[in-house]
Amino acid sequence: MTIKCTIICVILGTTWGLLLGLGRMAHAEDGPWKHVLRYAVQWPVRVYVSAFRGTPLFVQIMVVHFALVPLFINPRDGMLVTSGLMSVDFARELRSEYGAFLSCVVAITLNAGAYVSEIFRAGIQSIDKGQMEASRALGMGWGKTMRKVILPQAFRRILPPLGNNAIAIVKDSSLASAIGLADLAYAARTVSGAYATYWEPYLTISLVYWVLTFMLSLMVQHMEKRFGKSDSR
């Protein structure tokens, strides 16, 4: 369960963070789009990032599990149920079988996206502006320039902080045990409560978390070396 949550949250959090990072830098030099992008895109993203970076993840998990998720998939009056997009039986099964898992994924993804957005923003801004100007002079659009020129170069620079964020997600997933997610932390708490022993279960999950984060760090180092070889050619 811990590995599953980590993989899903890393993928969704990185994607969401990329979109937020691009929205954070959205601007137009002049015309009506200048004010639209500033007040309808930039400022909402700034508020979002500030809110999720300035509040504890544990509180966010609680808000998502007990307020946000029921708002949409409550079998009685959830927005998806009342609008006809989801049946009552499916909403009830989803809440009972996957409620904690869904809340964990949503909360950590929203939280990770706020941090990843700043990582992408810093990485993109570190690329020389001449790269964008040269691409636009060759007739490439903004989206194609970002996809083909800017983001590949920025990704090599932001790989280490992205790896650190993935490691943080592995450890932060343990907070979801408070809402009943059957992960490593929940298993240790269950064993310690049933047998009144604490050294063995908590030292065991500490070792497992350490192995997981160590494997992630090795993966990031391998990717750094691989990209480093392509840069030196």
N, CA, C and O of each residue as an XYZ file, in Angstrom:
932
protein
N       0.818     -1.202      0.000
C       0.000      0.000      0.000
C       0.861      1.264      0.000
O       0.553      2.233     -0.694
N       1.935      1.244      0.781
C       2.839      2.401      0.813
C       3.478      2.642     -0.546
O       3.551      3.782     -1.006
N       3.940      1.575     -1.191
C       4.553      1.713     -2.517
C       3.523      2.185     -3.537
O       3.825      3.028     -4.382
N       2.312      1.645     -3.461
C       1.263      2.038     -4.399
C       0.937      3.523     -4.258
O       0.842      4.240     -5.254
N       0.767      3.977     -3.026
C       0.482      5.397     -2.792
C       1.626      6.276     -3.294
O       1.394      7.329     -3.889
N       2.860      5.837     -3.052
C       4.019      6.630     -3.470
C       4.070      6.784     -4.983
O       4.257      7.893     -5.485
N       3.906      5.686     -5.716
C       3.993      5.735     -7.174
C       2.904      6.632     -7.753
O       3.172      7.476     -8.608
N       1.673      6.443     -7.279
C       0.559      7.236     -7.809
C       0.742      8.710     -7.469
O       0.545      9.573     -8.325
N       1.115      9.004     -6.233
C       1.251     10.407     -5.806
C       2.431     11.100     -6.478
O       2.361     12.295     -6.764
N       3.506     10.372     -6.733
C       4.647     10.974     -7.426
C       4.260     11.341     -8.857
O       4.583     12.432     -9.327
N       3.572     10.439     -9.546
C       3.172     10.704    -10.936
C       2.161     11.850    -10.996
O       2.329     12.794    -11.768
N       1.111     11.762    -10.175
C       0.075     12.797    -10.209
C       0.599     14.125     -9.665
O       0.286     15.186    -10.206
N       1.399     14.070     -8.592
C       1.937     15.293     -8.012
C       2.882     16.015     -8.945
O       2.870     17.245     -9.010
N       3.716     15.258     -9.683
C       4.636     15.878    -10.632
C       3.873     16.511    -11.793
O       4.196     17.617    -12.225
N       2.859     15.805    -12.297
C       2.049     16.353    -13.389
C       1.308     17.604    -12.954
O       1.298     18.611    -13.661
N       0.683     17.531    -11.779
C      -0.057     18.685    -11.259
C       0.888     19.846    -10.964
O       0.546     21.002    -11.211
N       2.056     19.550    -10.446
C       3.034     20.599    -10.168
C       3.531     21.270    -11.433
O       3.763     22.479    -11.445
N       3.698     20.496    -12.504
C       4.113     21.081    -13.780
C       3.057     22.060    -14.293
O       3.387     23.156    -14.746
N       1.789     21.659    -14.218
C       0.711     22.546    -14.666
C       0.653     23.813    -13.818
O       0.459     24.910    -14.342
N       0.822     23.657    -12.506
C       0.815     24.830    -11.632
C       2.012     25.732    -11.911
O       1.892     26.957    -11.908
N       3.165     25.116    -12.152
C       4.356     25.914    -12.440
C       4.205     26.720    -13.722
O       4.607     27.882    -13.784
N       3.622     26.096    -14.746
C       3.381     26.825    -15.990
C       2.354     27.931    -15.786
O       2.477     29.020    -16.348
N       1.328     27.636    -14.965
C       0.338     28.668    -14.670
C       0.925     29.816    -13.879
O       0.531     30.969    -14.055
N       1.870     29.497    -13.004
C       2.526     30.532    -12.198
C       3.313     31.504    -13.073
O       3.457     32.673    -12.714
N       3.819     31.045    -14.207
C       4.619     31.894    -15.081
C       3.838     32.409    -16.283
O       4.401     33.093    -17.138
N       2.558     32.090    -16.359
C       1.753     32.528    -17.500
C       1.655     34.048    -17.523
O       1.286     34.667    -16.525
N       1.981     34.637    -18.644
C       1.909     36.093    -18.764
C       1.833     36.490    -20.237
O       2.172     35.713    -21.129
N       1.391     37.686    -20.457
C       1.350     38.277    -21.790
C       1.896     39.692    -21.685
O       1.641     40.398    -20.709
N       2.638     40.092    -22.685
C       3.273     41.407    -22.641
C       2.249     42.538    -22.691
O       2.391     43.542    -21.993
N       1.218     42.372    -23.521
C       0.194     43.414    -23.642
C      -1.103     42.780    -24.124
O      -1.183     41.569    -24.329
N      -2.116     43.623    -24.301
C      -3.398     43.119    -24.757
C      -4.284     42.684    -23.604
O      -3.865     42.749    -22.448
N      -5.503     42.241    -23.897
C      -6.437     41.842    -22.833
C      -5.984     40.620    -22.052
O      -6.348     40.465    -20.886
N      -5.186     39.737    -22.682
C      -4.734     38.530    -21.992
C      -3.759     38.842    -20.858
O      -3.556     38.009    -19.974
N      -3.160     40.017    -20.872
C      -2.206     40.373    -19.825
C      -2.864     40.351    -18.446
O      -2.322     39.764    -17.509
N      -4.025     40.985    -18.320
C      -4.717     41.041    -17.035
C      -5.443     39.731    -16.727
O      -5.558     39.335    -15.567
N      -5.929     39.066    -17.773
C      -6.618     37.792    -17.556
C      -5.662     36.767    -16.969
O      -6.001     36.094    -15.996
N      -4.472     36.637    -17.545
C      -3.501     35.667    -17.055
C      -2.984     36.039    -15.668
O      -2.719     35.166    -14.843
N      -2.845     37.323    -15.422
C      -2.311     37.744    -14.129
C      -3.292     37.464    -13.002
O      -2.901     36.911    -11.974
N      -4.559     37.832    -13.173
C      -5.517     37.752    -12.071
C      -6.346     36.468    -12.067
O      -6.882     36.083    -11.028
N      -6.457     35.801    -13.219
C      -7.251     34.579    -13.283
C      -6.405     33.316    -13.247
O      -6.928     32.227    -13.012
N      -5.084     33.452    -13.481
C      -4.208     32.276    -13.479
C      -3.086     32.432    -12.457
O      -2.949     31.603    -11.558
N      -2.283     33.489    -12.587
C      -1.130     33.643    -11.708
C      -1.519     33.757    -10.240
O      -0.994     33.025     -9.401
N      -2.431     34.666     -9.923
C      -2.763     34.895     -8.522
C      -3.457     33.707     -7.864
O      -3.125     33.390     -6.722
N      -4.415     33.023     -8.527
C      -4.961     31.807     -7.909
C      -3.906     30.743     -7.637
O      -3.959     30.065     -6.611
N      -2.941     30.589     -8.555
C      -1.869     29.609     -8.338
C      -1.004     30.024     -7.154
O      -0.616     29.180     -6.346
N      -0.698     31.313     -7.044
C       0.091     31.800     -5.914
C      -0.605     31.522     -4.587
O       0.021     31.067     -3.629
N      -1.914     31.802     -4.542
C      -2.672     31.548     -3.311
C      -2.691     30.061     -2.990
O      -2.520     29.668     -1.836
N      -2.897     29.240     -4.006
C      -2.920     27.784     -3.824
C      -1.595     27.281     -3.255
O      -1.575     26.546     -2.268
N      -0.497     27.679     -3.881
C       0.824     27.233     -3.428
C       1.100     27.713     -2.009
O       1.610     26.954     -1.185
N       0.772     28.953     -1.721
C       0.994     29.486     -0.380
C       0.179     28.740      0.659
O       0.675     28.465      1.751
N      -1.073     28.406      0.335
C      -1.940     27.717      1.283
C      -1.449     26.309      1.585
O      -1.416     25.894      2.743
N      -1.070     25.578      0.550
C      -0.673     24.184      0.765
C       0.742     24.071      1.331
O       1.058     23.090      2.004
N       1.590     25.051      1.069
C       2.922     25.027      1.678
C       2.896     25.571      3.101
O       3.803     25.294      3.886
N       1.873     26.337      3.437
C       1.820     26.972      4.751
C       0.969     26.264      5.764
O       0.839     26.743      6.891
N       0.371     25.120      5.406
C      -0.438     24.342      6.352
C       0.105     22.923      6.448
O       0.661     22.420      5.471
N      -0.039     22.264      7.590
C       0.498     20.903      7.753
C      -0.199     19.897      6.848
O      -1.404     19.997      6.615
N       0.547     18.939      6.344
C      -0.025     17.895      5.507
C      -1.037     17.067      6.292
O      -2.040     16.625      5.734
N      -0.785     16.858      7.567
C      -1.725     16.079      8.384
C      -3.101     16.739      8.402
O      -4.122     16.061      8.288
N      -3.124     18.057      8.546
C      -4.394     18.788      8.531
C      -5.050     18.685      7.160
O      -6.269     18.540      7.065
N      -4.259     18.758      6.110
C      -4.807     18.645      4.760
C      -5.438     17.282      4.525
O      -6.491     17.180      3.896
N      -4.794     16.231      5.033
C      -5.363     14.886      4.902
C      -6.698     14.799      5.624
O      -7.642     14.199      5.111
N      -6.786     15.388      6.804
C      -8.038     15.378      7.556
C      -9.134     16.146      6.822
O     -10.274     15.686      6.753
N      -8.797     17.305      6.279
C      -9.785     18.115      5.565
C     -10.279     17.372      4.326
O     -11.476     17.363      4.039
N      -9.361     16.753      3.598
C      -9.751     16.020      2.395
C     -10.633     14.830      2.745
O     -11.647     14.591      2.088
N     -10.249     14.077      3.784
C     -10.972     12.851      4.116
C     -12.348     13.121      4.715
O     -13.317     12.441      4.379
N     -12.435     14.103      5.593
C     -13.685     14.331      6.308
C     -14.551     15.448      5.718
O     -15.698     15.614      6.133
N     -14.028     16.209      4.767
C     -14.804     17.313      4.201
C     -14.856     17.268      2.675
O     -15.942     17.289      2.095
N     -13.685     17.205      2.013
C     -13.666     17.317      0.560
C     -14.228     16.072     -0.128
O     -15.095     16.182     -0.994
N     -13.742     14.895      0.251
C     -14.221     13.662     -0.380
C     -15.713     13.443     -0.131
O     -16.429     13.132     -1.083
N     -16.225     13.590      1.105
C     -17.676     13.460      1.294
C     -18.483     14.491      0.509
O     -19.622     14.221      0.130
N     -17.913     15.656      0.263
C     -18.617     16.676     -0.509
C     -18.954     16.182     -1.910
O     -19.970     16.571     -2.484
N     -18.092     15.317     -2.461
C     -18.298     14.854     -3.828
C     -18.924     13.461     -3.910
O     -19.761     13.221     -4.780
N     -18.540     12.542     -3.028
C     -18.991     11.154     -3.190
C     -19.752     10.629     -1.988
O     -19.793      9.418     -1.767
N     -20.356     11.514     -1.208
C     -21.229     11.045     -0.137
C     -22.450     10.357     -0.753
O     -23.105     10.944     -1.614
N     -22.776      9.120     -0.331
C     -23.920      8.405     -0.941
C     -25.249      9.133     -0.795
O     -26.159      8.908     -1.592
N     -25.380      9.991      0.193
C     -26.660     10.680      0.405
C     -26.776     11.979     -0.379
O     -27.746     12.184     -1.108
N     -25.785     12.859     -0.228
C     -25.900     14.173     -0.856
C     -24.605     14.644     -1.505
O     -24.372     15.847     -1.623
N     -23.760     13.704     -1.926
C     -22.533     14.093     -2.618
C     -22.839     14.738     -3.963
O     -23.820     14.390     -4.621
N     -21.999     15.669     -4.361
C     -22.250     16.410     -5.592
C     -22.273     15.491     -6.809
O     -23.082     15.688     -7.716
N     -21.388     14.485     -6.839
C     -21.377     13.564     -7.969
C     -22.600     12.659     -7.969
O     -23.050     12.218     -9.026
N     -23.138     12.382     -6.783
C     -24.327     11.524     -6.678
C     -25.584     12.300     -7.055
O     -26.403     11.821     -7.839
N     -25.733     13.488     -6.499
C     -26.935     14.282     -6.771
C     -27.000     14.747     -8.226
O     -28.086     14.956     -8.767
N     -25.825     14.909     -8.861
C     -25.814     15.330    -10.265
C     -26.028     14.166    -11.228
O     -26.161     14.378    -12.433
N     -26.062     12.947    -10.710
C     -26.288     11.778    -11.548
C     -25.044     11.205    -12.188
O     -25.138     10.259    -12.969
N     -23.868     11.756    -11.876
C     -22.623     11.250    -12.455
C     -22.135      9.978    -11.773
O     -21.278      9.277    -12.310
N     -22.671      9.676    -10.595
C     -22.247      8.498     -9.840
C     -23.463      7.909     -9.137
O     -24.278      8.635     -8.570
N     -23.573      6.595     -9.181
C     -24.698      5.941     -8.528
C     -24.482      5.882     -7.021
O     -23.354      5.980     -6.538
N     -25.566      5.721     -6.294
C     -25.487      5.659     -4.837
C     -24.696      4.431     -4.395
O     -23.873      4.517     -3.483
N     -24.940      3.290     -5.036
C     -24.244      2.054     -4.665
C     -22.740      2.165     -4.921
O     -21.932      1.728     -4.102
N     -22.371      2.749     -6.057
C     -20.947      2.902     -6.357
C     -20.283      3.863     -5.381
O     -19.155      3.629     -4.946
N     -20.975      4.942     -5.036
C     -20.421      5.907     -4.083
C     -20.247      5.263     -2.712
O     -19.249      5.504     -2.033
N     -21.209      4.450     -2.308
C     -21.107      3.784     -1.008
C     -19.941      2.801     -0.987
O     -19.187      2.745     -0.016
N     -19.796      2.026     -2.062
C     -18.689      1.066     -2.135
C     -17.346      1.784     -2.199
O     -16.377      1.351     -1.575
N     -17.287      2.878     -2.950
C     -16.040      3.629     -3.069
C     -15.622      4.207     -1.725
O     -14.442      4.179     -1.376
N     -16.570      4.724     -0.980
C     -16.258      5.309      0.324
C     -15.815      4.247      1.324
O     -14.883      4.470      2.097
N     -16.481      3.090      1.311
C     -16.183      2.065      2.310
C     -14.911      1.287      1.997
O     -14.163      0.927      2.906
N     -14.662      1.024      0.707
C     -13.528      0.192      0.333
C     -12.256      0.995      0.047
O     -11.152      0.549      0.361
N     -12.418      2.180     -0.548
C     -11.246      2.934     -0.994
C     -11.231      4.369     -0.478
O     -10.481      5.203     -0.984
N     -12.059      4.663      0.532
C     -12.148      6.036      1.024
C     -10.831      6.568      1.552
O     -10.423      7.673      1.194
N     -10.160      5.804      2.394
C      -8.891      6.255      2.971
C      -7.809      6.360      1.904
O      -7.018      7.304      1.903
N      -7.778      5.393      1.002
C      -6.769      5.418     -0.066
C      -6.992      6.623     -0.978
O      -6.040      7.310     -1.349
N      -8.249      6.877     -1.335
C      -8.557      8.016     -2.195
C      -8.197      9.333     -1.519
O      -7.644     10.230     -2.156
N      -8.507      9.449     -0.244
C      -8.182     10.679      0.486
C      -6.684     10.886      0.578
O      -6.202     12.012      0.451
N      -5.944      9.811      0.798
C      -4.482      9.894      0.871
C      -3.902     10.365     -0.452
O      -3.057     11.260     -0.475
N      -4.344      9.777     -1.545
C      -3.821     10.136     -2.859
C      -4.157     11.587     -3.196
O      -3.297     12.322     -3.684
N      -5.390     12.006     -2.944
C      -5.798     13.373     -3.263
C      -5.013     14.380     -2.427
O      -4.498     15.361     -2.964
N      -4.919     14.148     -1.121
C      -4.256     15.109     -0.234
C      -2.767     15.228     -0.551
O      -2.250     16.339     -0.664
N      -2.080     14.112     -0.694
C      -0.643     14.162     -0.956
C      -0.365     14.713     -2.345
O       0.619     15.426     -2.537
N      -1.217     14.393     -3.320
C      -1.035     14.942     -4.664
C      -1.185     16.458     -4.664
O      -0.372     17.160     -5.265
N      -2.216     16.966     -3.996
C      -2.412     18.414     -3.925
C      -1.260     19.090     -3.195
O      -0.821     20.172     -3.583
N      -0.771     18.447     -2.135
C       0.341     19.016     -1.383
C       1.643     18.974     -2.178
O       2.378     19.960     -2.235
N       1.921     17.825     -2.791
C       3.159     17.683     -3.567
C       3.159     18.624     -4.765
O       4.205     19.156     -5.134
N       1.994     18.834     -5.374
C       1.919     19.725     -6.518
C       2.366     21.133     -6.196
O       2.979     21.802     -7.028
N       2.057     21.593     -4.973
C       2.461     22.943     -4.576
C       3.981     23.067     -4.524
O       4.537     24.072     -4.968
N       4.653     22.056     -3.987
C       6.116     22.092     -3.900
C       6.762     21.873     -5.272
O       7.733     22.541     -5.627
N       6.208     20.928     -6.036
C       6.782     20.634     -7.349
C       6.633     21.825     -8.285
O       7.494     22.052     -9.136
N       5.551     22.590     -8.140
C       5.357     23.752     -9.006
C       6.493     24.753     -8.846
O       6.949     25.338     -9.829
N       6.951     24.955     -7.612
C       8.062     25.866     -7.387
C       9.367     25.291     -7.927
O      10.236     26.033     -8.385
N       9.503     23.965     -7.873
C      10.693     23.328     -8.430
C      10.743     23.529     -9.941
O      11.782     23.889    -10.493
N       9.612     23.295    -10.603
C       9.563     23.493    -12.051
C       9.752     24.958    -12.408
O      10.452     25.276    -13.370
N       9.140     25.850    -11.649
C       9.279     27.277    -11.942
C      10.742     27.704    -11.861
O      11.237     28.414    -12.736
N      11.431     27.267    -10.805
C      12.845     27.615    -10.660
C      13.685     27.002    -11.781
O      14.597     27.646    -12.300
N      13.378     25.768    -12.148
C      14.133     25.121    -13.209
C      13.936     25.784    -14.561
O      14.892     25.962    -15.315
N      12.694     26.152    -14.870
C      12.413     26.801    -16.150
C      13.051     28.182    -16.201
O      13.613     28.572    -17.225
N      12.967     28.921    -15.103
C      13.547     30.267    -15.079
C      15.070     30.235    -15.104
O      15.705     31.236    -15.433
N      15.660     29.093    -14.758
C      17.127     29.003    -14.797
C      17.656     28.850    -16.220
O      18.847     29.049    -16.457
N      16.783     28.497    -17.175
C      17.199     28.371    -18.563
C      17.320     29.764    -19.170
O      16.452     30.615    -18.971
N      18.388     29.988    -19.902
C      18.618     31.300    -20.495
C      17.451     31.712    -21.388
O      16.922     30.900    -22.148
N      17.058     32.978    -21.291
C      15.930     33.474    -22.081
C      16.202     33.398    -23.579
O      15.272     33.364    -24.385
N      17.462     33.371    -23.940
C      17.796     33.264    -25.351
C      17.298     31.977    -25.984
O      17.057     31.929    -27.190
N      17.140     30.929    -25.174
C      16.614     29.661    -25.690
C      15.190     29.842    -26.203
O      14.846     29.382    -27.291
N      14.367     30.519    -25.404
C      12.997     30.781    -25.814
C      12.949     31.712    -27.016
O      12.185     31.476    -27.952
N      13.761     32.773    -26.999
C      13.754     33.736    -28.091
C      14.228     33.091    -29.401
O      13.673     33.366    -30.465
N      15.246     32.241    -29.322
C      15.746     31.582    -30.528
C      14.699     30.626    -31.102
O      14.528     30.542    -32.318
N      14.001     29.908    -30.219
C      12.977     28.970    -30.686
C      11.809     29.705    -31.331
O      11.292     29.285    -32.366
N      11.403     30.804    -30.708
C      10.301     31.578    -31.280
C      10.707     32.205    -32.609
O       9.886     32.342    -33.517
N      11.992     32.588    -32.718
C      12.471     33.159    -33.978
C      12.460     32.129    -35.095
O      12.335     32.486    -36.266
N      12.591     30.855    -34.747
C      12.552     29.781    -35.744
C      11.127     29.380    -36.103
O      10.917     28.481    -36.918
N      10.146     30.047    -35.493
C       8.756     29.777    -35.825
C       8.069     28.785    -34.914
O       6.938     28.390    -35.198
N       8.701     28.364    -33.833
C       8.087     27.426    -32.893
C       7.158     28.178    -31.950
O       7.480     29.269    -31.481
N       6.011     27.585    -31.682
C       5.064     28.184    -30.759
C       5.531     28.040    -29.328
O       6.512     27.350    -29.051
N       4.808     28.711    -28.394
C       5.195     28.668    -26.986
C       5.126     27.255    -26.429
O       6.033     26.818    -25.720
N       4.044     26.535    -26.752
C       3.892     25.186    -26.230
C       4.943     24.233    -26.753
O       5.495     23.432    -25.998
N       5.223     24.314    -28.053
C       6.233     23.435    -28.636
C       7.618     23.765    -28.108
O       8.433     22.868    -27.892
N       7.889     25.052    -27.900
C       9.181     25.451    -27.348
C       9.371     24.899    -25.945
O      10.443     24.402    -25.600
N       8.323     24.991    -25.143
C       8.396     24.443    -23.791
C       8.640     22.941    -23.817
O       9.474     22.425    -23.073
N       7.902     22.240    -24.688
C       7.968     20.774    -24.728
C       9.264     20.259    -25.314
O       9.797     19.249    -24.853
N       9.787     20.951    -26.341
C      10.944     20.440    -27.065
C      12.276     21.036    -26.615
O      13.318     20.399    -26.768
N      12.254     22.247    -26.063
C      13.509     22.949    -25.782
C      13.702     23.222    -24.292
O      14.724     22.843    -23.719
N      12.724     23.878    -23.661
C      12.910     24.367    -22.293
C      12.800     23.249    -21.267
O      13.708     23.061    -20.457
N      11.703     22.507    -21.292
C      11.469     21.491    -20.261
C      12.526     20.379    -20.241
O      12.931     19.965    -19.155
N      12.993     19.877    -21.399
C      14.055     18.856    -21.328
C      15.316     19.353    -20.625
O      15.944     18.607    -19.874
N      15.687     20.610    -20.865
C      16.866     21.159    -20.189
C      16.590     21.414    -18.709
O      17.444     21.164    -17.858
N      15.390     21.913    -18.410
C      15.051     22.198    -17.013
C      14.948     20.906    -16.199
O      15.313     20.885    -15.023
N      14.452     19.829    -16.819
C      14.265     18.580    -16.084
C      15.584     18.034    -15.560
O      15.632     17.463    -14.470
N      16.649     18.204    -16.326
C      17.958     17.719    -15.881
C      18.421     18.464    -14.635
O      19.089     17.891    -13.774
N      18.066     19.731    -14.542
C      18.495     20.528    -13.391
C      17.634     20.291    -12.156
O      18.119     20.391    -11.029
N      16.359     19.977    -12.367
C      15.447     19.831    -11.216
C      15.302     18.382    -10.786
O      14.529     18.084     -9.876
N      16.033     17.476    -11.428
C      15.921     16.059    -11.065
C      16.244     15.793     -9.596
O      15.490     15.067     -8.948
N      17.338     16.350     -9.032
C      17.613     16.106     -7.600
C      16.483     16.570     -6.672
O      16.067     15.790     -5.815
N      15.963     17.804     -6.798
C      14.852     18.174     -5.911
C      13.589     17.368     -6.159
O      12.818     17.142     -5.226
N      13.354     16.926     -7.391
C      12.212     16.050     -7.643
C      12.399     14.716     -6.924
O      11.444     14.150     -6.391
N      13.627     14.224     -6.913
C      13.907     12.998     -6.172
C      13.696     13.174     -4.684
O      13.157     12.287     -4.022
N      14.117     14.316     -4.150
C      13.885     14.595     -2.734
C      12.393     14.670     -2.426
O      11.949     14.236     -1.363
N      11.627     15.222     -3.359
C      10.181     15.291     -3.149
C       9.557     13.897     -3.135
O       8.656     13.629     -2.341
N      10.030     13.012     -4.007
C       9.524     11.640     -4.025
C       9.849     10.922     -2.721
O       9.025     10.170     -2.201
N      11.041     11.152     -2.196
C      11.419     10.553     -0.911
C      10.524     11.082      0.209
O      10.127     10.334      1.102
N      10.213     12.372      0.155
C       9.326     12.957      1.161
C       7.933     12.348      1.083
O       7.283     12.166      2.112
N       7.462     12.031     -0.123
C       6.141     11.426     -0.285
C       6.112     10.041      0.354
O       5.114      9.667      0.971
N       7.190      9.280      0.214
C       7.250      7.957      0.854
C       7.023      8.077      2.351
O       6.249      7.317      2.933
N       7.693      9.026      2.966
C       7.577      9.193      4.422
C       6.258      9.843      4.818
O       5.666      9.478      5.833
N       5.793     10.806      4.021
C       4.547     11.499      4.363
C       3.330     10.597      4.242
O       2.308     10.851      4.879
N       3.424      9.545      3.434
C       2.281      8.641      3.297
C       1.921      7.975      4.619
O       0.797      7.502      4.786
N       2.858      7.934      5.558
C       2.570      7.321      6.868
C       1.518      8.116      7.632
O       0.856      7.564      8.511
N       1.347      9.402      7.317
C       0.337     10.201      8.010
C      -1.074      9.723      7.715
O      -1.989      9.959      8.504
N      -1.259      9.050      6.582
C      -2.593      8.577      6.206
C      -3.073      7.439      7.088
O      -4.251      7.084      7.041
N      -2.196      6.863      7.886
C      -2.635      5.819      8.809
C      -3.622      6.364      9.836
O      -4.384      5.607     10.436
N      -3.603      7.687     10.035
C      -4.528      8.305     10.986
C      -5.970      8.228     10.511
O      -6.885      8.310     11.331
N      -6.202      8.072      9.203
C      -7.567      7.955      8.687
C      -7.895      6.516      8.317
O      -8.901      6.260      7.655
N      -7.049      5.565      8.740
C      -7.348      4.155      8.556
C      -6.747      3.504      7.337
O      -7.129      2.382      7.004
N      -5.816      4.160      6.648
C      -5.166      3.534      5.499
C      -4.225      2.438      5.996
O      -3.377      2.679      6.854
N      -4.381      1.242      5.452
C      -3.609      0.083      5.928
C      -2.220      0.066      5.308
O      -1.908     -0.806      4.497
N      -1.388      1.028      5.687
C      -0.022      1.083      5.178
C       0.930      0.566      6.245
O       0.508     -0.082      7.203
N       2.218      0.854      6.077
C       3.218      0.369      7.026
C       2.976      0.913      8.434
O       3.028      0.168      9.413
N       2.714      2.206      8.526
C       2.514      2.818      9.839
C       1.279      2.248     10.537
O       1.294      2.031     11.749
N       0.223      2.009      9.782
C      -0.997      1.435     10.357
C      -0.738      0.014     10.849
O      -1.224     -0.385     11.908
N       0.037     -0.751     10.064
C       0.361     -2.121     10.473
C       1.169     -2.132     11.765
O       0.912     -2.947     12.652
N       2.144     -1.233     11.876
C       2.957     -1.172     13.094
C       2.110     -0.780     14.298
O       2.274     -1.340     15.381
N       1.209      0.174     14.115
C       0.356      0.594     15.219
C      -0.586     -0.526     15.647
O      -0.863     -0.691     16.835
N      -1.077     -1.297     14.674
C      -1.965     -2.417     14.990
C      -1.233     -3.494     15.781
O      -1.749     -4.013     16.771
N      -0.021     -3.824     15.332
C       0.758     -4.863     16.025
C       1.140     -4.411     17.424
O       1.039     -5.182     18.378
N       1.578     -3.166     17.549
C       1.989     -2.677     18.870
C       0.807     -2.621     19.826
O       0.977     -2.859     21.022
N      -0.388     -2.312     19.328
C      -1.558     -2.281     20.192
C      -2.030     -3.669     20.592
O      -2.533     -3.861     21.699
N      -1.868     -4.650     19.688
C      -2.346     -6.006     19.971
C      -1.407     -6.764     20.897
O      -1.853     -7.568     21.716
N      -0.110     -6.511     20.770
C       0.856     -7.294     21.547
C       1.623     -6.467     22.566
O       2.514     -6.987     23.238
N       1.287     -5.180     22.691
C       1.938     -4.299     23.669
C       3.458     -4.322     23.522
O       4.193     -4.297     24.510
N       3.907     -4.370     22.285
C       5.340     -4.305     21.997
C       5.557     -3.209     20.967
O       4.768     -3.047     20.036
N       6.627     -2.467     21.146
C       6.821     -1.291     20.308
C       8.160     -1.296     19.561
O       8.259     -0.741     18.467
N       9.180     -1.916     20.142
C      10.482     -1.900     19.488
C      10.427     -2.584     18.126
O      10.834     -2.012     17.115
N       9.915     -3.819     18.112
C       9.966     -4.624     16.890
C       9.177     -4.013     15.725
O       9.739     -3.852     14.642
N       7.892     -3.665     15.907
C       7.152     -3.155     14.734
C       7.658     -1.823     14.213
O       7.759     -1.627     13.002
N       7.980     -0.900     15.120
C       8.387      0.425     14.652
C       9.815      0.440     14.106
O      10.118      1.192     13.181
N      10.677     -0.376     14.668
C      12.014     -0.497     14.078
C      11.948     -1.186     12.720
O      12.719     -0.870     11.814
N      11.011     -2.138     12.588
C      10.865     -2.843     11.308
C      10.391     -1.904     10.209
O      10.959     -1.892      9.117
N       9.359     -1.118     10.486
C       8.883     -0.219      9.433
C       9.894      0.902      9.169
O       9.967      1.424      8.057
N      10.672      1.268     10.190
C      11.728      2.255      9.953
C      12.741      1.712      8.961
O      13.199      2.431      8.073
N      13.088      0.440      9.113
C      14.013     -0.196      8.188
C      13.431     -0.264      6.779
O      14.135     -0.025      5.798
N      12.140     -0.592      6.685
C      11.489     -0.680      5.373
C      11.457      0.694      4.703
O      11.762      0.816      3.516
N      11.087      1.728      5.465
C      11.092      3.084      4.903
C      12.490      3.487      4.439
O      12.655      4.111      3.391
N      13.489      3.122      5.234
C      14.869      3.445      4.877
C      15.266      2.765      3.569
O      15.889      3.388      2.709
N      14.904      1.477      3.416
C      15.227      0.752      2.193
C      14.534      1.391      0.994
O      15.145      1.543     -0.063
N      13.264      1.766      1.149
C      12.527      2.384      0.052
C      13.152      3.709     -0.374
O      13.345      3.959     -1.564
N      13.464      4.551      0.599
C      14.059      5.851      0.273
C      15.469      5.686     -0.299
O      15.879      6.451     -1.172
N      16.206      4.691      0.191
C      17.550      4.444     -0.338
C      17.486      3.995     -1.793
O      18.305      4.419     -2.609
N      16.522      3.143     -2.123
C      16.356      2.698     -3.501
C      15.965      3.868     -4.399
O      16.432      3.965     -5.534
N      15.118      4.746     -3.898
C      14.736      5.929     -4.664
C      15.937      6.831     -4.930
O      16.108      7.345     -6.035
N      16.766      7.017     -3.903
C      17.953      7.861     -4.072
C      18.912      7.261     -5.081
O      19.525      7.992     -5.860
N      19.055      5.935     -5.082
C      19.909      5.286     -6.074
C      19.352      5.473     -7.488
O      20.105      5.680     -8.439
N      18.028      5.397     -7.612
C      17.398      5.597     -8.913
C      17.646      7.010     -9.431
O      17.939      7.204    -10.610
N      17.526      7.997     -8.537
C      17.761      9.384     -8.933
C      19.214      9.589     -9.328
O      19.496     10.274    -10.312
N      20.152      8.999     -8.567
C      21.565      9.112     -8.910
C      21.859      8.501    -10.275
O      22.653      9.039    -11.047
N      21.213      7.371    -10.567
C      21.414      6.728    -11.870
C      20.910      7.626    -12.993
O      21.568      7.754    -14.025
N      19.761      8.242    -12.804
C      19.219      9.135    -13.820
C      20.095     10.369    -13.994
O      20.264     10.859    -15.110
N      20.654     10.874    -12.891
C      21.552     12.024    -12.985
C      22.789     11.676    -13.808
O      23.214     12.458    -14.658
N      23.365     10.502    -13.555
C      24.553     10.090    -14.306
C      24.221      9.901    -15.782
O      25.020     10.243    -16.653
N      23.044      9.360    -16.057
C      22.652      9.131    -17.446
C      22.496     10.449    -18.181
O      22.970     10.594    -19.308
N      21.830     11.418    -17.547
C      21.681     12.722    -18.178
C      23.027     13.443    -18.261
O      23.276     14.202    -19.198
N      23.893     13.198    -17.271
C      25.211     13.828    -17.303
C      26.038     13.366    -18.477
O      26.797     14.147    -19.050
N      25.898     12.085    -18.849
C      26.631     11.563    -20.007
C      26.163     12.237    -21.290
O      26.974     12.556    -22.160
N      24.854     12.454    -21.409
C      24.341     13.093    -22.630
C      24.768     14.538    -22.705
O      24.952     15.071    -23.799
N      24.932     15.197    -21.544
C      25.365     16.597    -21.537
C      26.829     16.737    -21.943
O      27.218     17.738    -22.544
N      27.644     15.724    -21.609
C      29.078     15.806    -21.869
C      29.446     15.448    -23.312
O      30.597     15.592    -23.723
N      28.459     14.981    -24.068
C      28.754     14.585    -25.461
C      28.891     15.811    -26.348
O      29.137     15.682    -27.548
